[in-house]
Amino acid sequence: MSNSKCFICDSKHFTKLFIQNDYSFIRCSSCNLIQLSPYPTPEQLAAHYSSRSKGGNYDLSKADERRNVLLKVFDKIMATLPPTLGNRRILDLGCFDGALLDFAKEAGWETAGVEYQGEAVIKAQKKHGNSIQAGDLETYTVAQNSYDVVSALGVIEHLRNPQILLNIAHNGLKDNGLLVIQTPNTSSFLCKLLARYWPCYGAPEHIHYFSRSNLRVLLKQSGFHSIYFRAHVKHLRISYVMEQFQVWGLDLYRKIRWLFPFVPKWVQRKSLPFYGGEMLVFARKGTSEFTTGQIKEE
């Protein structure tokens, strides 16, 4: 897929920002979408994800660190849906080991998911059966008008063609169904403060970087309305965050790693709220508005 023009606004004018891991980061001069140039090839991405599955951020042994984060996301989803909604169905795109779906299943929902990493698929299928499909989104065929919720947490920024995700969500959702996206936010103060050292910048894994304004435009173009944004604050163990600096924000890590040996072990074991400049996005298929009190934009 070519990135000679912006896929949101069709502009062909970009500003070069910086280079990381031999990839140029460029910003659309019209809508401010930031993307990699050139796009990594499917083969490069496959090799990258394979290397990250052992000891990296896609190591299954570290998945439990994020369960509490996913529980809080699911609580927000529950608070957003009408209380009178009957049998609920959720599709999680990029479901990894199925942790978000675990909470939905416990609440009596029907669950389905798609996941790229083979070992994660096996673990998710043990809990959710054949409703978990292996593969990438480009080859996934969604059941039409079948789901009350489609979630994609930390997915859209990874895609060479993010429009595929939005098409799947729109086709799979029932009328007035809910799309939930989690992704880095280039309009966040942390992105602006840290510039090229922002940990969310990660080539070749993260290909597209959205702001609230250009993601809102993209969602409306894709048939979604009543769009709300929330800053995504995660409660994580300090030791886990310190470890993740060696995966995300390596340039920043090189500047601050001298501090890490001075952090006592008892402090490292504590969980604290962390904000990395990411956003949660809630959008409806169709024109139905969220009712007062269901959701507040932050």
C-alpha positions in Angstrom: 0.0 0.0 0.0 1.4 3.4 -1.0 1.6 6.3 1.5 2.1 8.9 -1.2 -1.0 10.7 0.1 -2.9 11.0 3.4 -5.6 8.4 3.6 -7.8 10.7 5.6 -7.8 13.9 3.6 -6.0 12.9 0.4 -3.4 15.6 0.8 0.0 14.9 -0.8 1.9 17.4 1.3 3.8 16.1 4.3 6.4 17.5 6.7 9.3 15.3 7.7 9.6 15.1 11.5 12.4 12.7 12.5 13.9 9.3 11.8 13.6 6.3 14.1 14.8 2.7 13.3 15.4 3.8 9.7 11.8 4.9 9.2 10.9 8.6 8.6 8.0 10.0 10.6 6.0 12.4 8.4 3.0 14.6 9.2 0.2 15.5 6.9 0.3 19.3 6.3 -3.5 19.3 6.1 -5.0 17.1 8.9 -1.8 16.4 11.0 -2.0 12.6 10.7 1.5 11.3 11.5 2.7 8.1 9.7 5.7 6.1 8.8 7.4 6.5 5.5 7.8 4.1 3.9 5.3 1.7 5.3 6.9 -1.5 6.7 6.2 -4.5 4.5 4.0 -7.4 5.7 7.2 -9.5 5.9 9.0 -6.9 8.1 6.0 -6.7 10.4 5.7 -10.5 10.7 9.4 -10.7 11.7 9.0 -7.8 14.2 6.0 -9.3 15.9 7.7 -12.7 16.1 10.7 -11.2 17.8 8.4 -9.4 20.3 6.5 -12.5 21.3 9.4 -13.8 23.4 10.4 -11.5 26.2 8.8 -8.5 24.5 5.5 -6.7 24.8 3.7 -9.7 23.2 5.0 -12.3 25.6 2.0 -14.2 27.0 3.6 -14.4 30.4 3.2 -10.6 30.8 -0.4 -10.5 29.8 -1.7 -10.5 33.4 -0.1 -7.2 34.0 -2.7 -5.6 31.8 -5.8 -7.4 33.1 -6.8 -4.7 35.5 -6.5 -2.1 32.7 -8.8 -4.1 30.5 -11.3 -4.6 33.4 -11.6 -0.8 33.7 -12.1 -0.5 30.0 -14.9 -3.1 30.1 -16.5 -1.2 33.1 -16.5 1.9 30.9 -18.2 0.0 28.1 -20.8 -1.3 30.5 -21.5 2.2 31.7 -22.0 3.4 28.1 -24.5 0.8 27.0 -28.3 1.2 27.6 -29.2 -0.8 30.7 -32.2 -2.3 28.9 -30.0 -4.0 26.2 -30.7 -7.7 26.2 -28.4 -10.4 25.1 -25.1 -8.7 24.4 -22.5 -9.6 21.8 -18.9 -8.3 21.6 -16.2 -8.6 18.9 -12.7 -7.8 20.0 -10.3 -7.0 17.1 -6.8 -7.9 18.2 -8.0 -9.8 21.3 -4.6 -11.2 22.2 -5.2 -13.8 25.0 -8.9 -12.9 25.3 -8.6 -11.0 28.6 -11.2 -8.3 27.7 -13.5 -11.0 26.4 -13.1 -12.9 29.8 -14.8 -10.0 31.6 -17.6 -9.9 29.0 -18.2 -13.6 29.3 -18.4 -13.3 33.0 -21.1 -10.7 32.5 -23.1 -13.1 30.4 -22.1 -11.7 27.0 -21.5 -13.7 23.8 -17.9 -13.2 22.8 -15.8 -13.3 19.6 -12.4 -12.2 18.6 -9.6 -12.0 16.0 -5.9 -12.3 16.8 -2.7 -12.4 14.8 -0.3 -14.1 17.2 -0.6 -17.9 17.2 0.1 -18.7 20.8 -2.3 -16.0 22.0 -5.0 -17.4 19.7 -4.6 -20.8 21.3 -5.0 -19.4 24.8 -8.0 -17.3 23.8 -9.7 -20.3 22.1 -9.3 -22.4 25.3 -11.6 -19.9 27.0 -13.9 -18.8 24.1 -13.8 -21.6 21.7 -14.0 -21.3 17.9 -15.4 -17.8 18.2 -11.7 -16.7 18.3 -10.3 -16.6 14.7 -6.6 -16.6 13.9 -5.3 -14.2 11.2 -5.0 -10.6 10.3 -7.8 -8.1 9.7 -7.2 -7.9 6.0 -8.5 -11.4 5.5 -11.2 -11.4 8.2 -14.9 -11.6 7.2 -17.2 -10.2 9.8 -20.8 -11.4 10.4 -23.0 -8.5 9.3 -25.0 -6.5 11.8 -24.2 -9.0 14.6 -22.5 -7.2 17.5 -23.5 -4.6 20.1 -19.9 -3.7 20.7 -16.7 -3.9 18.6 -13.5 -3.1 20.5 -10.0 -2.5 19.1 -7.6 -1.7 21.9 -4.1 -0.8 20.7 -4.8 -1.9 17.1 -5.6 0.8 14.7 -2.1 2.4 14.9 -0.6 -0.9 13.8 -2.4 -1.2 10.5 -1.0 -0.3 7.1 -4.6 0.4 6.1 -6.6 1.6 9.2 -9.8 1.9 7.1 -10.0 -1.9 7.1 -10.7 -1.9 10.9 -13.4 0.8 10.6 -15.1 -1.1 7.7 -15.1 -4.3 9.8 -16.5 -2.5 12.8 -19.2 -0.7 10.8 -20.3 -3.9 9.0 -20.3 -6.0 12.1 -22.1 -3.6 14.4 -25.9 -3.5 14.8 -27.6 -0.2 14.3 -26.5 2.2 17.1 -23.8 -0.3 18.1 -20.7 0.9 19.9 -17.2 1.1 18.6 -14.4 1.4 21.2 -10.9 2.3 20.1 -7.8 2.8 22.2 -4.8 4.4 20.5 -2.0 7.0 21.1 -3.1 10.7 20.9 -0.8 13.1 19.1 -2.8 16.0 20.5 -2.0 15.0 24.0 0.2 17.2 26.1 2.8 14.4 26.6 3.2 14.0 22.8 3.8 17.7 22.4 6.1 17.9 25.5 8.3 14.9 24.6 8.3 15.3 20.8 10.4 12.5 19.2 11.0 11.0 22.7 7.3 10.2 23.2 7.2 6.5 24.1 4.2 5.9 21.8 6.3 6.5 18.8 7.5 3.1 17.8 8.6 2.1 14.3 7.9 -0.2 12.6 5.1 -1.4 14.9 3.1 1.8 15.1 2.4 3.0 11.6 -0.3 5.7 12.0 -0.6 8.2 14.8 -3.9 10.1 15.3 -5.1 13.2 17.0 -8.6 13.7 18.4 -9.5 15.9 15.4 -8.3 13.8 12.5 -9.7 10.6 14.1 -13.0 12.2 14.5 -13.0 13.1 10.8 -12.1 9.5 9.9 -14.8 8.0 12.1 -17.5 10.3 10.6 -16.3 9.4 7.1 -16.7 5.8 8.0 -20.3 6.1 9.3 -19.8 6.7 13.0 -21.3 9.5 15.0 -21.8 10.7 18.6 -18.0 10.4 19.1 -16.5 10.9 22.5 -12.8 10.9 23.7 -11.4 10.1 27.1 -7.8 10.3 28.3 -6.7 6.7 29.0 -5.1 6.4 32.4 -3.8 3.0 33.3 -3.1 1.5 36.7 0.2 -0.4 36.4 3.0 -1.7 38.6 6.0 0.6 38.5 8.3 -2.2 37.7 6.2 -3.1 34.7 6.3 0.5 33.4 10.1 0.6 33.9 10.4 -2.6 31.9 8.2 -1.3 29.1 10.5 1.7 28.7 13.0 -0.8 27.1 10.3 -1.7 24.5 8.6 1.7 24.1 10.4 4.9 24.3 13.9 3.4 24.0 15.4 6.8 23.1 13.9 8.3 26.3 14.9 5.2 28.3 18.6 5.8 27.4 18.4 9.2 28.9 16.6 8.2 32.2 17.8 4.7 32.8 20.4 5.9 35.3 17.5 6.6 37.6 16.1 3.1 37.7 18.7 1.5 40.0 17.7 4.0 42.7 14.0 3.0 42.7 13.5 0.7 45.8 12.0 -2.7 45.1 9.1 -2.0 47.4 8.3 1.1 45.3 8.6 -0.9 42.1 5.9 -3.3 43.4 3.3 -0.5 43.8 0.6 0.2 41.3 0.0 3.8 40.3 -2.1 5.6 37.6 0.0 6.3 34.5 -0.9 8.4 31.6 1.1 7.9 28.4 -0.7 10.2 26.1 -3.3 7.6 24.9 -7.0 8.0 24.3 -10.1 5.9 24.5 -12.7 6.6 21.8 -16.4 5.8 21.9 -18.5 6.1 18.7 -21.9 5.0 17.6 -22.8 3.4 14.3 -25.6 5.6 13.1 -26.9 8.8 14.6 -28.1 7.8 18.1 -26.6 10.0 20.8 -25.2 8.8 24.2 -27.7 9.6 26.9 -26.7 12.1 29.6 -24.6 10.6 32.3 -23.5 7.6 30.2 -20.2 9.1 29.1 -18.3 12.3 29.6 -15.6 13.6 27.3 -12.2 14.4 29.0 
